[in-house]
Amino acid sequence: MTYLYEKPITPATGLRLHLNENTGGCSPAVIDALRGITAEAIALYPDYSEAITAAARRLCVPESNLLLTNGLDEGILAASIAAVRRSGRGSAEAIVVLPAFDMQPSCADAAGARIVDVPLRDGFEFPTEEVIAAVTPATRIIFITTPNNPTGRTAPRAGISAIAAAAPQALVFVDEAYADFSGSSLIGDPALAAHSNIIVGRTFAKAYGLAALRCGALVGAPERLEAIRRVLPPYNINIATAVALPAALSDREYYEWYLGQVRESRRLLYATCDRLGIPYWRSDANFVLAHFGDRAADLCARLAARGIYVRDRSKTRGCAGCVRITAGILEHTRRCANAIEEVLCAAR
């Protein structure tokens, strides 16, 4: 079986509510910082000290416990390679709790691991005992996404700790791409200090609107990060990212405003689904997963015809008939909610 990541469509125009992007754009402070990049700076290899300091301060960790990556994708790939590279190809195993971000099995497969799928329980409950049962001496990396994508559900901290304790030989990669919206993180939690095999992955694409600049971070024990650092190129982040990240992190007002927009948008989507009788799952992320049943594909197509793009997740394990809708700027969410109501009411 191959695990090649398939990129979704990225239309140049229209309302993109299918990729969990920041629909408000980045902070104006980022644009000002980018305008300050000189021709000489572009000609030189970048210095990352300011970006590292800003990220470490924002995440409240020592700089030695932080590693910046070219998007969280690179962090997932580098962690997979570091975890698997001393095993013979096919002799290492990677456990992936599904559904999950497609890059997790894709990167572990590329690193040479055999993928072991562990599905969420009914109702998308986290399968702590099932993950522990799947651990073998060959397990080298375990992927846990919290809040989960596409369900938006948060994994229990006690479950993550139990898994880390049950697999001391493995790297437990906790993907927190959407943690800004949940307000909950393993960073700063005693579990992270108690289990040195836990690595937390974060991204600045979602809440900070830096998706196109590709910037992520890994947080964990210095010795674990050092093994990952060895498989990364020395200049993996470009000058634009190095300059933009401190500017984005300094604008807390914009950050808090956008988080507020997401909270309001989630509430609007819940209310719309309640009114239309559409089942959904309450989300800790910047999206909502709703169950439209056999109407899912038609709904997505009809919304796309109106220039509104949402994500049909019907092919994702356990998500048949489900559509994921980004919750961003309230005005955008309102447009989408109104269009959904028009489409469903017209169908009736």
NURO-665293 format. One record per residue (C-alpha): x, y, z; residue in three letters. Coordinates in steps of 0.5 Angstrom, whole numbers, padded with zeros to 4 digits, always signed. Layout:
<atoms>
XYZALA;...
</atoms>
This chain:
<atoms>
+0000+0000+0000MET;+0003+0007-0002THR;+0001+0013+0003TYR;+0003+0019-0002LEU;+0000+0025+0000TYR;-0005+0028-0005GLU;-0006+0036-0005LYS;-0013+0038-0005PRO;-0015+0043-0010ILE;-0013+0050-0009THR;-0017+0055-0013PRO;-0014+0062-0014ALA;-0021+0065-0012THR;-0027+0064-0008GLY;-0028+0063-0001LEU;-0023+0057+0001ARG;-0026+0054+0007LEU;-0023+0047+0006HIS;-0016+0047+0008LEU;-0017+0050+0015ASN;-0013+0056+0013GLU;-0013+0063+0017ASN;-0019+0066+0013THR;-0017+0073+0015GLY;-0009+0073+0013GLY;-0003+0075+0017CYS;-0002+0081+0022SER;-0001+0087+0018PRO;+0006+0087+0022ALA;+0008+0081+0018VAL;+0007+0085+0012ILE;+0011+0091+0015ASP;+0017+0086+0017ALA;+0017+0083+0010LEU;+0017+0090+0006ARG;+0024+0091+0011GLY;+0028+0086+0007ILE;+0033+0089+0003THR;+0037+0086-0003ALA;+0043+0085+0001GLU;+0039+0080+0006ALA;+0036+0076+0001ILE;+0043+0075-0002ALA;+0046+0072+0005LEU;+0044+0066+0009TYR;+0039+0068+0014PRO;+0040+0068+0022ASP;+0035+0065+0026TYR;+0037+0067+0033SER;+0031+0073+0033GLU;+0026+0068+0030ALA;+0028+0062+0035ILE;+0028+0067+0041THR;+0021+0070+0039ALA;+0018+0063+0038ALA;+0021+0060+0045ALA;+0019+0066+0049ARG;+0012+0065+0046ARG;+0011+0058+0047LEU;+0014+0059+0054CYS;+0020+0054+0053VAL;+0028+0054+0053PRO;+0031+0055+0046GLU;+0034+0049+0047SER;+0028+0045+0047ASN;+0025+0048+0041LEU;+0027+0047+0034LEU;+0024+0051+0028LEU;+0022+0047+0022THR;+0020+0049+0014ASN;+0012+0048+0016GLY;+0010+0043+0021LEU;+0010+0038+0015ASP;+0018+0038+0015GLU;+0018+0037+0023GLY;+0014+0030+0021ILE;+0018+0028+0016LEU;+0025+0029+0020ALA;+0022+0026+0026ALA;+0020+0020+0022SER;+0027+0019+0019ILE;+0030+0020+0026ALA;+0026+0015+0029ALA;+0027+0010+0024VAL;+0033+0011+0020ARG;+0037+0006+0025ARG;+0032+0000+0023SER;+0033-0004+0017GLY;+0027-0002+0012ARG;+0021-0005+0014GLY;+0023-0007+0021SER;+0021-0001+0024ALA;+0013+0001+0025GLU;+0010+0007+0026ALA;+0003+0007+0029ILE;-0002+0012+0026VAL;-0009+0014+0030VAL;-0014+0015+0024LEU;-0017+0019+0022PRO;-0011+0024+0022ALA;-0007+0029+0018PHE;-0005+0025+0011ASP;+0003+0027+0012MET;+0004+0023+0018GLN;+0003+0016+0015PRO;+0006+0019+0008SER;+0012+0021+0012CYS;+0013+0015+0016ALA;+0012+0011+0010ASP;+0017+0015+0006ALA;+0022+0014+0012ALA;+0022+0006+0011GLY;+0017+0004+0017ALA;+0011+0000+0016ARG;+0005+0003+0018ILE;+0000+0001+0023VAL;-0007+0004+0023ASP;-0011+0005+0030VAL;-0018+0008+0029PRO;-0021+0012+0033LEU;-0027+0009+0037ARG;-0034+0010+0036ASP;-0036+0017+0037GLY;-0029+0019+0035PHE;-0027+0017+0042GLU;-0019+0017+0043PHE;-0017+0009+0043PRO;-0012+0009+0049THR;-0012+0002+0050GLU;-0012+0000+0043GLU;-0006+0004+0041VAL;-0002+0001+0047ILE;-0004-0006+0045ALA;-0001-0004+0038ALA;+0006-0003+0041VAL;+0011-0008+0039THR;+0019-0008+0040PRO;+0019-0005+0033ALA;+0015+0001+0034THR;+0019+0007+0033ARG;+0014+0013+0032ILE;+0007+0014+0034ILE;+0003+0020+0032PHE;-0003+0023+0036ILE;-0006+0029+0033THR;-0010+0033+0038THR;-0014+0037+0037PRO;-0016+0031+0032ASN;-0016+0033+0024ASN;-0022+0032+0022PRO;-0026+0031+0028THR;-0024+0037+0032GLY;-0024+0033+0038ARG;-0018+0033+0044THR;-0014+0027+0046ALA;-0014+0026+0053PRO;-0007+0028+0057ARG;-0007+0021+0061ALA;-0008+0017+0055GLY;-0002+0020+0051ILE;+0002+0019+0058SER;+0000+0012+0058ALA;+0002+0011+0051ILE;+0009+0014+0052ALA;+0010+0010+0058ALA;+0008+0004+0054ALA;+0013+0005+0049ALA;+0019+0008+0051PRO;+0023+0006+0045GLN;+0019+0010+0041ALA;+0018+0017+0039LEU;+0011+0020+0041VAL;+0009+0025+0036PHE;+0004+0030+0039VAL;+0001+0034+0033ASP;-0002+0040+0036GLU;-0003+0044+0029ALA;-0010+0047+0032TYR;-0008+0048+0039ALA;-0008+0055+0039ASP;-0016+0054+0038PHE;-0017+0049+0044SER;-0013+0053+0049GLY;-0010+0047+0051SER;-0003+0044+0050SER;+0002+0039+0053LEU;+0007+0044+0052ILE;+0008+0046+0060GLY;+0005+0040+0062ASP;+0008+0035+0067PRO;+0007+0030+0062ALA;+0012+0033+0057LEU;+0018+0033+0063ALA;+0016+0026+0065ALA;+0017+0023+0058HIS;+0023+0025+0054SER;+0020+0021+0048ASN;+0014+0026+0047ILE;+0015+0031+0042ILE;+0010+0036+0041VAL;+0009+0039+0034GLY;+0006+0046+0033ARG;+0005+0050+0027THR;+0005+0058+0025PHE;+0000+0057+0019ALA;-0007+0057+0022LYS;-0008+0062+0028ALA;-0002+0067+0025TYR;-0004+0066+0018GLY;+0003+0064+0016LEU;+0002+0058+0011ALA;+0005+0060+0005ALA;+0011+0062+0009LEU;+0012+0055+0012ARG;+0014+0055+0019CYS;+0013+0050+0024GLY;+0016+0048+0031ALA;+0018+0042+0035LEU;+0018+0042+0042VAL;+0021+0037+0047GLY;+0028+0034+0050ALA;+0034+0037+0047PRO;+0037+0030+0046GLU;+0031+0028+0042ARG;+0031+0034+0038LEU;+0038+0034+0037GLU;+0037+0027+0033ALA;+0032+0030+0029ILE;+0036+0036+0028ARG;+0042+0032+0025ARG;+0037+0030+0019VAL;+0035+0037+0017LEU;+0039+0042+0013PRO;+0042+0047+0016PRO;+0038+0053+0013TYR;+0031+0050+0012ASN;+0028+0057+0014ILE;+0028+0062+0009ASN;+0029+0070+0010ILE;+0022+0072+0009ALA;+0020+0067+0015THR;+0026+0069+0019ALA;+0023+0076+0019VAL;+0016+0075+0019ALA;+0015+0070+0025LEU;+0018+0075+0030PRO;+0013+0080+0028ALA;+0007+0075+0028ALA;+0008+0073+0035LEU;+0009+0080+0037SER;+0002+0082+0035ASP;-0002+0079+0040ARG;-0008+0083+0039GLU;-0009+0081+0032TYR;-0008+0074+0035TYR;-0013+0074+0040GLU;-0018+0078+0035TRP;-0017+0072+0030TYR;-0018+0067+0036LEU;-0025+0070+0038GLY;-0027+0070+0030GLN;-0026+0063+0030VAL;-0030+0062+0037ARG;-0036+0066+0034GLU;-0036+0062+0027SER;-0036+0055+0031ARG;-0042+0057+0034ARG;-0045+0060+0028LEU;-0044+0053+0025LEU;-0047+0049+0031TYR;-0053+0054+0030ALA;-0054+0053+0023THR;-0053+0045+0024CYS;-0058+0045+0029ASP;-0063+0049+0025ARG;-0062+0044+0019LEU;-0062+0038+0023GLY;-0055+0036+0021ILE;-0051+0032+0026PRO;-0044+0035+0028TYR;-0038+0034+0033TRP;-0036+0040+0037ARG;-0029+0042+0036SER;-0023+0045+0039ASP;-0020+0047+0033ALA;-0022+0052+0027ASN;-0026+0047+0023PHE;-0033+0044+0024VAL;-0034+0037+0022LEU;-0042+0035+0020ALA;-0045+0029+0017HIS;-0049+0031+0011PHE;-0050+0023+0009GLY;-0051+0022+0002ASP;-0052+0029+0001ARG;-0044+0031+0002ALA;-0042+0030-0005ALA;-0047+0034-0008ASP;-0047+0039-0003LEU;-0039+0041-0004CYS;-0041+0041-0011ALA;-0046+0046-0011ARG;-0042+0050-0006LEU;-0036+0050-0010ALA;-0041+0053-0016ALA;-0042+0059-0012ARG;-0035+0060-0010GLY;-0035+0057-0003ILE;-0030+0051-0002TYR;-0031+0046+0004VAL;-0028+0039+0004ARG;-0032+0032+0003ASP;-0028+0027+0008ARG;-0033+0022+0006SER;-0027+0017+0004LYS;-0023+0018+0011THR;-0024+0012+0015ARG;-0030+0013+0020GLY;-0032+0020+0016CYS;-0037+0017+0011ALA;-0042+0023+0009GLY;-0038+0028+0013CYS;-0036+0035+0011VAL;-0031+0039+0014ARG;-0032+0047+0014ILE;-0027+0052+0016THR;-0029+0056+0022ALA;-0025+0063+0021GLY;-0027+0070+0019ILE;-0035+0071+0022LEU;-0037+0074+0015GLU;-0034+0068+0011HIS;-0037+0063+0016THR;-0044+0067+0015ARG;-0043+0067+0007ARG;-0042+0059+0008CYS;-0048+0058+0013ALA;-0053+0062+0008ASN;-0051+0058+0002ALA;-0051+0051+0006ILE;-0058+0053+0008GLU;-0060+0055+0001GLU;-0057+0049-0002VAL;-0061+0044+0003LEU;-0067+0048+0003CYS;-0067+0048-0005ALA;-0066+0040-0005ALA;-0072+0039-0001ARG;
</atoms>
